[in-house]
Amino acid sequence: MKVRVKLYGTFGRRLPNYRASKGVGVEIPQGASVRDLLTLLEIHESQGGVVIMDGRILKRDDPIPSGGEVQIFQAVRGG
């Protein structure tokens, strides 16, 4: 199934010619979880990716519905 992914922070630099305004279409298996998507995009848990869909922060085990748009933000750290 296909989902649209918008990457924020430095995550967008991973993909050549990536434009945040358009995002990128990603093919994932039916029933794939947030963890599956992050693994596919090579975003490791230690990098602090926060995944949002329809204004809701998703947990790693949440399934991603087909045709949805997912936003992945880079968590801000420091002080």
C-alpha positions as CSV (number, residue, x, y, z in Angstrom):
1,M,0.0,0.0,0.0
2,K,1.1,3.5,-0.6
3,V,1.4,6.4,2.0
4,R,2.6,9.9,1.6
5,V,5.4,10.8,4.0
6,K,6.6,14.3,4.9
7,L,10.0,14.6,6.6
8,Y,11.1,17.4,8.8
9,G,14.4,18.4,10.4
10,T,17.3,16.7,8.9
11,F,15.3,13.6,7.9
12,G,14.5,15.1,4.5
13,R,18.2,15.3,3.6
14,R,18.3,11.5,3.3
15,L,16.4,11.6,0.0
16,P,17.9,13.2,-3.1
17,N,15.7,16.0,-4.5
18,Y,13.3,15.8,-1.5
19,R,10.8,18.7,-1.2
20,A,9.0,19.0,2.1
21,S,6.0,20.7,0.4
22,K,5.3,17.5,-1.6
23,G,6.7,14.8,0.6
24,V,7.4,11.4,-0.9
25,G,5.3,8.3,-1.7
26,V,6.4,5.2,0.1
27,E,5.2,1.7,-0.6
28,I,4.7,-0.4,2.6
29,P,3.1,-3.8,3.2
30,Q,-0.6,-3.9,4.2
31,G,-0.9,-3.6,8.0
32,A,2.6,-2.1,8.4
33,S,3.3,-0.3,11.7
34,V,5.0,2.9,12.4
35,R,8.1,0.9,13.4
36,D,8.0,-0.8,9.9
37,L,7.9,2.6,8.2
38,L,10.7,4.0,10.2
39,T,12.9,0.9,9.5
40,L,12.2,1.3,5.8
41,L,13.3,4.9,5.9
42,E,16.3,4.0,8.0
43,I,15.2,6.3,10.9
44,H,16.4,4.6,14.1
45,E,14.7,5.0,17.4
46,S,17.7,6.8,18.8
47,Q,17.2,9.6,16.3
48,G,14.0,10.6,17.9
49,G,11.5,10.4,15.0
50,V,8.0,11.6,16.1
51,V,5.3,10.3,13.7
52,I,2.1,12.2,13.4
53,M,-1.0,11.3,11.4
54,D,-4.2,13.3,11.4
55,G,-3.0,15.5,14.2
56,R,-2.2,12.5,16.5
57,I,1.2,11.2,17.6
58,L,1.5,7.6,16.7
59,K,3.2,4.9,18.8
60,R,5.7,2.6,17.3
61,D,3.2,-0.4,17.1
62,D,0.3,1.6,15.6
63,P,-0.7,0.5,12.1
64,I,-0.6,2.9,9.3
65,P,-3.8,3.1,7.2
66,S,-3.6,2.9,3.4
67,G,-3.5,6.2,1.6
68,G,-2.8,8.2,4.6
69,E,-0.3,11.1,5.0
70,V,2.3,10.7,7.7
71,Q,4.6,13.5,9.0
72,I,7.8,12.5,10.7
73,F,9.4,15.2,12.8
74,Q,12.9,15.1,14.3
75,A,12.6,15.5,18.1
76,V,14.4,18.5,19.5
77,R,17.0,17.9,22.2
78,G,19.3,19.9,24.2
79,G,19.0,22.7,26.6
